[in-house]
Amino acid sequence: MTLVLRQSRKPERAPALRLPQFLMPAEAGLPALVVAAAVLFGGLPFLRLLLAAVAPGWQLAPAIAVEALTSRAAVAATLHTLDTSFFSALGALAIGTVTALALGVTDVRGKRPLAFGFVFSMMIAPQVAALAFLSLLAPNSQVLMLLGLAPEPGTTNPLLGRGGIILVMALHHAPLVAITLWTGLRSIPHSLVEAAQMEGAGPATITARIVLPVLRPQLIAAGLIAFVAGVGNFGIPALLGLPVNYLTLPTLIYRRLSSFGPESLPEAAALALLVGMVAALGILAGMVVSRRRGGKVEIERPLEPYWRLGPARGLVTAALCLLLAVKLCLPFAALLSEALTPALGVPLTWHSLTFDKFAEVLFRQAVTIRAFWNSFWFAATAAALLSLGSIAFAYGLERRMGKLRRAAELVVELPYALPGVVLAIACILLFLRPLPGIGISLYGTPFIILFAYLARFLPLALKAPLAAMAQIEAHHEEAARLDGAGLWQMLRFIVAPILAPAAAVSALMVFLIAFNELTVSALLCSSGTETLGVVLFSLKEAGLAGEAAAIAISASAVILAAMLLLDLLGRRLPPNVLPWRI
C-alpha cells in the first residue's frame, strides 16, 4: 500500500519541479529572437551602409563621401528632391485634408466606396500612376480625343519634368494624409462638438475653431509623411523626370549604378545615406510633433459626422466623385485604351479594339511572364513568412520585451520608414561578398530581394497582430501556465488561433504593396529575377507604351482583387486596421 502511495505522488510533484526548468530557456529565447530579428533586418543593413559611405574598402576615407555629396549632380538632385517633395507634400496636404473632412465629418453619400477608391489609388504602384497620367495627357490620348481636348501631334507631354512630378506625387500621396487625419478624427470626443452646438456654433465654425485646431498635430504629421514619401519616391520621378534629365536623389543613384555597376557603390552609399538623412529629419520632426500632443483624453463617444449638408449633399458627393475620376478613373481609362489599340495613334473603335497586347505580355513574352511569376512568388513568400513570424513577434513585443520594446520597434521600423533606395543599397553592400562560413554571395539571386522584402515589410506585417494582441486578456496565458503549457505551446494553441485573422490581413497587406514594388527590386534584380515594376519601367523606356500599359492594368487588377478580399475579411478584425473602413 505504501508503495502504491509513493508511486501516485511522483507524477504530482514532477510538473512542479520541471516547469521552471522547461520555461526558463523559452522565456528568454523569445525576446532574444525578437532582438536578433530587429538587428538582422533593421540594424545590420544600415550599419553596413554607414561603413561603406565613410570607410569604403574598410579604410576610413570620408573625403570620398564628401566629394560625392558635393558634386554638381548630387547638389542639383538634392535640390530637386527637396523641391518636388515639399510642394507635392503641400498639394497632398490640401487634397487629403479636404477629402478626410468631407468623408469624416459630413453626411456625404457613399463614404465606404469613395474611401475605398481613394485608398486604392494609393495602393497601385507609383510607376503605374505615373504611366497612367502620361497616357492621359499624351498627344495621342484616346480620352482627350473623345473630349475634344487632344493637343497637336508631336506636342511634348506637359507632365514631363518638375511640374508633372509634383502634381502626380501630390495626387498619389494625398490618401496618406487622409488616412492620418481619419485616425486623428477618431481621437476627438464628440462631447466637444455637442458643447459647441449648445452654444449655437454652426458646422463651419466647429470645423474651423475646434476640429482643425485639435487636428493640428495630425496635420503637421501628415504633411511630413507626404514629404518623406516624396523623398523616397522612385517610380514617379523615374518615368516623368529621367526622359528630360530631371534627376532626384533616388533616380541619380539608379543612373549611377546602372551606368557604372559595383564600382560606383561607395558614391551610391553616400548618396543613399543623404536620402536617408533627409527622410530621417522628416521622421524625427513627426515624432517630435506626436510627443507634443499632450496627454491622452478619455473618449466615451468618438466623433460622429456632425455636418448635415442638406441640399449641398449631392454637390459635395459629385465633387468627391470628380476628384476620384481625375485621380483614378480618367488616367486608367487612358491607360486601358492605350493597351487596347493596335498601334500608337490609332483611334479606339469596336473594329480596332484588340487584346493582343494583353496576350503578348501575359502569355507570349518570356520576360513578362517570368516577371509576373517573380512578383507573385516574392510577394507571396514574404507575406507568408511575415504573417507566420508576426504572431510570435507581436507576442514578444507586447508581453516579453518590457522597456526594450520601443527600441526594438524603432530598429524594425527603419527599413519601412526610410526610402526603399536606401535599403536596396544597404542590401547590396551587405550581400555583395560571400557570406562568412558559407562562401556564397546572395547578390544577383532571388534571396536578396526576398531578404529586402522581409526587412521592408516587417513593420507593416506587425500592425494588425499588435493591435489584436493588445486586446487579448492575460488570463488566457495564465490559465495555460497553470496547466503546465510551455511558451511555444501557448503560442501554438492559444495565441496563434486568436491572432490568425489579423495575421492573414497582414499577409494580404504585404502582398498588396510588395506585388508592385519597384524601388527596391530595380536595384537588386538581375537577369531572371525581374519583377513587374522593373519590366514595366523597361518597356516604357524602350518605347513599348502599349505593352507597359497592359502590364499596369493587369497588375492593378490583382491589387484590386486583394483589396476586395481584405474588405471581406475586415469584419473579423479589430477596428481601424483597414484604412478605408471609416
Secondary structure, 3 states (H helix, E strand, C coil): CHHHHHHHHHHHHHHHHHHHHHHHHHHHHHHHHHHHHHHHHHHHHHHHHHHHHHCHHHCCCHHHHHHHHCCHHHHHHHHHHHHHHHHHHHHHHHHHHHHHHHHHHECCCCHHHHHHHHHHHHHCCHHHHHHHHHHHCCCCCHHHHHHCCCCCCCCCCCCCCHHHHHHHHHHHHHHHHHHHHHHHHHCCEHHHHHHHHHCCCCHHHHHHHHHHHHCHHHHHHHHHHHHHHHHHCCHHHHHHHHHHCCCCHHHHHHHHHHHHHHHHHHHHHHHHHHHHHHHHHHHHHHHHHHHCCCCCCCCCCECCCCECCHHHHHHHHHHHHHHHHHHHHHHHHHHHHHHHCCCCCCCCCCCCCCCHHHHHHHHHCHHHHHHHHHHHHHHHHHHHHHHHHHHHHHHHHHHHCHHHHHHHHHHHHHHHHCCHHHHHHHHHHHHCCCCCCCCCCCCCCHHHHHHHHHHHHHHHHHHHHHHHHCCCCCHHHHHHHHCCCCHHHHHHHHHHHHHHHHHHHHHHHHHHHHHCCCHHHHHHCCCCCCCHHHHHHHHHHCCCHHHHHHHHHHHHHHHHHHHHHHHHHHHHCCCCCCCCCC
